[in-house]
Amino acid sequence: MAVQNGKDLLVKVDLTGDGQFETMAGLRATRISFNAETVDITSLSSEGGWRELLGGAGVKSASISGSGVFRDANTDERARQIFFEGSVPRFQVIVPAFGVIEGAFQISGLEYEGSHNGEATYEVTLASAGQLTFTGL
């Protein structure tokens, strides 16, 4: 895989619930991480005393985080609405030359910041709220 431009990693939100996704405007930095809890099944009879894990068990999760500046009233308003309602709409994450991850996420953190001589910024954190799908590019 060739080097990719970081600005091409996009987070999109379903603005109306009808499957029309719009990029969350103003994001400057974006990150997605996948996690899987392990289930330790090590016993006294484990070969060589090495830890053993139960395959396919445990909870899988994903989180998305991003930070940026206010650019678009529609996506800014939608993020606030999602947070205060506690709703779990569908999001898409476009990873260049890799694919599209899609599924329900809840906004678990929304922070606003501003300095006297700078722009107003925000940070958003999303937690997966169900099974995700992956479509390769």
N, C-alpha and C positions, 0 to 999 in steps of 0.2 A: 504494500500500500504506500503510495506517495504521500508526502507531507501535505497536510490539509490546513486550510485557513480557519483559525479559531472562530471567526465571526460567522462561519457557515454552520456552526452548531446552534440550532434554533429550538426554542421552546414555544410551542403553539398551544392555545387554549380554544376549546369549543365555546364560542361566545354565546350561542343561543340554545344549545342542546340539539341542534339539527345536523351535526356532523361537519359544519363549516368551521375550520380551524383558522385562527389568525395569530400571527407571531406576536408574542408579548413584546411590545415596543420598548426600546431604550435599554435592553439588556446589553451589558458590556462584557460580562463574564458569566459563563454557564457551566454547570457540572452535573453529571448524573452518576450515581453509584448504585451498584447492585450488591445485595448482601444475602447470605444464607446462613441461618443458624445451624450449628452442628449438633448431632446427637451422639454422644460418646458412649460406646458399648464395650470399652476396654474391660477386661477381666484378668484374673490371675493367670488364666490360660492363654492370654494374648501372646502371639508368637514374638519371642525376643523382648517382651515387655513393652512393645510399641503400642501406642494408642491406636484404637480401631474406631472408625466412624460408621454409622448406619447410613448407607447411601439412600438418597431420595427422601430423607426425613428432614424435619426442621422447617422453620418458617422462612420463606423467601420474601424479600422486600427490596424496594428501590426508593431512592430519594433524589430529588432534583433541587439544586440551589442556583440562584443567579443574583446578580446585582447590576444596577444600571441607573439611568436617569429617566425622568418623566418625559415621555415623547408623545403619547397617544392617549387621549382621555378615555377611549373605549376600553382598551385593555387595562388601564390603571383602575378604572371604575369596576371592571369585571373582577379583577383580583381582590379588591376590597369586598365586593359582594360575596364572592366565594368564601373568603375568610370569615366574615361576620355571620353568614348563614351556616357555616360548617358543612357546606355541600361538597360533593365529590364528583365534579364534572370530568370529562375526558380531556386529556392532554396528549400532545404528540411531542416527541423529541426527535429532531432530524440530526443524525450523526453523519457528516459528509463521508462519502465513499464507503459507508458501512450499512446504514439502514434507518428505519423508522421504528421507534418504540412508542406504543400507544396504550393508554389505559386510564383508569380513574385514579385521580390523585386528590388529596386534601391539602389545602394550604395550611401548613402547620406553623409557619412563622412569616411575619410580614413586618419589616422594620423600615422606618423612614429616618433620614438624617439630612442635615444641612449645616453648612458653615456660613459665617458672615460674608466671606468673600468667595463663595463657590456655589455650585449648583446643588439643588435638592436631589438626593439619591434615595434609592430603595433597595432592600434585599428581600428576597422571597425564598422560602423553603417549602418544598412539597413532599408529601409522604404517599407512597403507593397505597391504594385502597381496594385492591383486587388484582386479578390476574392481568398480566401485561402481554401484549402481542408484539412480535418482531417481524418486520418485513424487510428483507434485504434489498439493497439497491442494485 
